[in-house]
Amino acid sequence: MELSFASPTKVGMQALMSIQPSRSRVLRDPARVRWESQPWRRQLRNPEEFETPVSRSALVKALLDEQLEVDAEVARFAGASEDADCISIAQVVRFAELLTRRMTLADADDQVLQLAHLRRNTEDLAERMIEWANLGRL
């Protein structure tokens, strides 16, 4: 067994560098930053669960079992362009942000109202997923 002695500074820098990439990755997601900056929104107790994928079909089934048909419908397609089989809270939040941007491009009041309604349902799904993650159900 060979022992190597590294300076405390180097060990500390290596430890810092191993932590920094995941932290900066999280901070770069503007949708998450906007979500967490609103104090009335539910927050995750364990921030790593924000990106944790769960089975889309299992989530839809759990929502339907609790008669949450609207949330289940949103869960069927929110973030499906990123991953068809799995869904994460981050995907749902990013989808809500996409709907906000689409609202600015809408041509008619009808389109704006439909997108606003869908965005609200998407935000409700994100809050429910956060609540379930905090309870250990996600």
C-alpha positions as CSV (number, residue, x, y, z in Angstrom):
1,M,0.0,0.0,0.0
2,E,1.5,3.3,-1.1
3,L,0.8,6.4,1.0
4,S,0.8,9.8,-0.7
5,F,0.7,13.0,1.1
6,A,-1.1,15.9,-0.5
7,S,-1.1,19.4,0.8
8,P,-4.2,20.4,2.7
9,T,-4.7,23.2,0.1
10,K,-4.7,20.8,-2.8
11,V,-7.1,18.4,-1.1
12,G,-9.4,21.4,-0.2
13,M,-9.3,22.7,-3.8
14,Q,-10.0,19.2,-5.2
15,A,-13.0,18.9,-2.9
16,L,-14.2,22.3,-3.9
17,M,-13.8,21.5,-7.6
18,S,-15.7,18.2,-7.2
19,I,-18.7,20.1,-5.6
20,Q,-18.7,23.2,-7.8
21,P,-19.9,21.7,-11.1
22,S,-23.2,20.3,-9.8
23,R,-23.9,23.5,-7.8
24,S,-23.2,25.8,-10.8
25,R,-25.3,23.5,-13.0
26,V,-28.3,24.0,-10.7
27,L,-27.8,27.7,-10.5
28,R,-27.7,28.0,-14.3
29,D,-31.3,26.8,-14.6
30,P,-33.2,30.1,-14.8
31,A,-36.6,28.4,-14.4
32,R,-35.5,26.9,-11.1
33,V,-34.1,30.2,-9.9
34,R,-37.4,32.0,-10.7
35,W,-39.4,29.2,-9.1
36,E,-37.4,29.3,-5.8
37,S,-37.4,33.1,-5.7
38,Q,-41.1,33.2,-5.1
39,P,-41.6,32.6,-1.3
40,W,-45.2,31.5,-1.6
41,R,-44.2,28.4,-3.6
42,R,-43.5,25.1,-2.0
43,Q,-39.8,24.3,-1.8
44,L,-37.9,21.0,-1.8
45,R,-36.3,19.9,1.5
46,N,-33.8,17.9,-0.6
47,P,-32.7,20.1,-3.6
48,E,-31.2,17.1,-5.4
49,E,-34.7,15.8,-6.0
50,F,-35.4,18.7,-8.4
51,E,-33.7,16.8,-11.2
52,T,-34.5,13.3,-10.1
53,P,-36.5,11.5,-12.8
54,V,-39.5,9.4,-11.9
55,S,-41.5,7.1,-14.1
56,R,-44.1,9.1,-16.0
57,S,-46.6,6.3,-16.1
58,A,-46.3,5.6,-12.4
59,L,-46.8,9.3,-11.6
60,V,-49.8,9.5,-13.9
61,K,-51.3,6.4,-12.2
62,A,-50.7,7.8,-8.7
63,L,-52.4,11.0,-9.7
64,L,-55.4,9.2,-11.2
65,D,-55.7,7.0,-8.1
66,E,-56.2,10.2,-6.1
67,Q,-58.7,11.6,-8.7
68,L,-56.3,14.3,-9.8
69,E,-57.2,14.0,-13.5
70,V,-56.0,17.5,-14.5
71,D,-52.5,16.9,-12.9
72,A,-52.4,13.5,-14.5
73,E,-53.1,14.9,-17.9
74,V,-50.4,17.6,-17.5
75,A,-48.0,14.9,-16.3
76,R,-48.6,12.9,-19.5
77,F,-47.0,15.6,-21.7
78,A,-45.1,18.1,-19.6
79,G,-41.4,17.6,-20.4
80,A,-42.1,14.7,-22.8
81,S,-39.8,16.3,-25.4
82,E,-36.9,15.9,-22.9
83,D,-37.8,12.4,-21.8
84,A,-40.8,10.4,-22.9
85,D,-40.6,7.7,-20.1
86,C,-39.6,9.8,-17.1
87,I,-40.5,13.1,-15.6
88,S,-38.8,15.4,-13.0
89,I,-39.9,18.4,-11.1
90,A,-37.3,20.4,-13.2
91,Q,-38.9,19.3,-16.4
92,V,-42.4,20.4,-15.2
93,V,-41.0,23.8,-14.1
94,R,-39.2,24.3,-17.4
95,F,-42.4,23.5,-19.2
96,A,-44.3,26.1,-17.2
97,E,-41.6,28.6,-18.2
98,L,-42.0,27.6,-21.9
99,L,-45.7,28.3,-21.6
100,T,-45.0,31.7,-20.2
101,R,-42.8,32.5,-23.2
102,R,-45.4,31.1,-25.6
103,M,-48.1,33.4,-24.1
104,T,-46.1,36.4,-25.2
105,L,-46.1,35.1,-28.8
106,A,-49.8,34.2,-28.9
107,D,-51.9,36.0,-31.5
108,A,-55.3,35.9,-29.9
109,D,-56.8,36.4,-26.5
110,D,-58.2,32.9,-26.7
111,Q,-54.6,31.5,-27.1
112,V,-53.3,33.5,-24.2
113,L,-56.2,32.3,-21.9
114,Q,-55.6,28.6,-22.9
115,L,-51.9,28.9,-22.3
116,A,-52.4,30.7,-19.0
117,H,-54.8,27.9,-17.9
118,L,-52.3,25.2,-18.9
119,R,-49.4,27.0,-17.2
120,R,-51.4,27.3,-14.0
121,N,-52.2,23.5,-14.2
122,T,-48.5,22.8,-14.8
123,E,-47.5,24.9,-11.8
124,D,-50.0,23.0,-9.7
125,L,-48.4,19.7,-10.8
126,A,-44.9,21.0,-9.9
127,E,-46.2,22.0,-6.5
128,R,-47.8,18.6,-6.0
129,M,-44.6,16.8,-7.0
130,I,-42.6,18.9,-4.6
131,E,-45.1,18.1,-1.8
132,W,-44.9,14.4,-2.6
133,A,-41.1,14.5,-2.8
134,N,-41.0,16.2,0.6
135,L,-43.3,13.5,2.0
136,G,-41.1,10.7,0.4
137,R,-43.9,9.7,-2.0
138,L,-42.3,10.7,-5.3
